[in-house]
Amino acid sequence: QRWDTDELFLSFSNGSRRKKAGNCFILSKEWGTAFERGGRQAKRYSDRLVTIRLPMKNGRNLYLVNAHAPDSGKPAAVRDAFQEKLQIAIEKTRHDDVMVMLGDFNASMGVKVDEDDEVCGPHGIQHQNAAGRKLKSLAGMQGLRDLISRQEQRFYGTWHDMKSGNPHQLDNAFFRKNTLLNVKGKWPKLRKRSPKI
C-alpha cells in the first residue's frame, strides 16, 4: 500500500530486476477495499498479461485485463503465444462482469472503414499494420469495441516511428459490445491546435 495516498499497488513482476518486467495495477483506496472484499481475485498469465476482478456495488464485477503485447521485433512464436493467452483471458469473462481491456498492444488497427466495421470508431489515425489487423479480428470475434476511436481525443499518436517520424496509435481500451452503452463521461469539445515546431 502506498502510504502517502492509501492507493493499493499490485505488482505482477516475476522478480526480475529488469525495469520493464511485469504489469501492475494501482487501485484507489475504494477499489483497493473492493479488491480485498472480493477475495483478491487476480491472475498473472505472463509478464505482459494480468487480470483482476473487482466487485461493484450493483452486484456485478469489474473485470480488468492489463496487456502489453510484444512488438514486431519479437519472434513470431512469442507474439503468437501472447495472442493465445490474451484470448484465454478475454474468454474468462463471466456473465456478470463488466469487462475492460486496456493496454499497449503494439498494433495499429486504424479507424472504422465501413458500416460492417463494428470494432473501431471514426476517430484516430488511419494507419493499420498486420498486428493491428490481427488484434481487430480478435476483438471482432470476441464482441469487443475500441473506446478510444469512438470519441475525439486530444491526440492519438502514442508512439512515433523513429525513421518516418509518423505517429501511430498503439494503446487501446476495449469494452464488450453489450456494456459500451454503460460508459459515461463528459467529453470536452476540443479546440484544434496548431502543432508546435
Steps between C-alpha positions, in 0.01 A plus 500: 500500500624848416524682831455849355174437308354174640504365144563129459789412270473150353818386330506186288873495438675165488770633729730606218714808555428624151318834509229394255423156642137454593168683484331663797177659625469804725163502677345789687417447868140411410596254227773356722236427764281341232794285388545372857125452544481299178765255614800649317405346168801547272675291238841538341518339157849633430716808554291664229147396594314520834135521606308595814131477591344763728148484652280802428211638707237383251585135553706474182877475465752717320737270309819681396746363246840674500704419188836593351539313172844409362614730220580393144866452590417198717491149346170392345472217754510753787234718335277200425531372857393839634201508262386158624526605865316824425214306346484274807495802733215657301301177507524489880243782510193394698139586420487752789829670407551841349816430306753772418821413314773765502855502382779561258423252223788602269243485220339761276135416426418817310146640505153391389518411130131427426168424665600136554794608717364481855833494686632851424340842498565784254763690700875445502787414271418302185828309496454125540757220516498119512494492880210746495301286258558198723392691813195641321401150390531366855300794637227444242471130580480577873239775462739775613481867406786751507402797717787731396393527136136563594565839659716788380826512696758773551757278331519147363866439430626313806818394318708666228692308236867595528561481123191672361409709803136400445278446807323168554216403733621197696307538827135400517208452738246231415151436636249229427235602249222452756667720764622783276176693559581503874809714441424848624709811495512859397698531182626858467483677168852509369657804344717430203852604581787576272784251551801637683818493296 
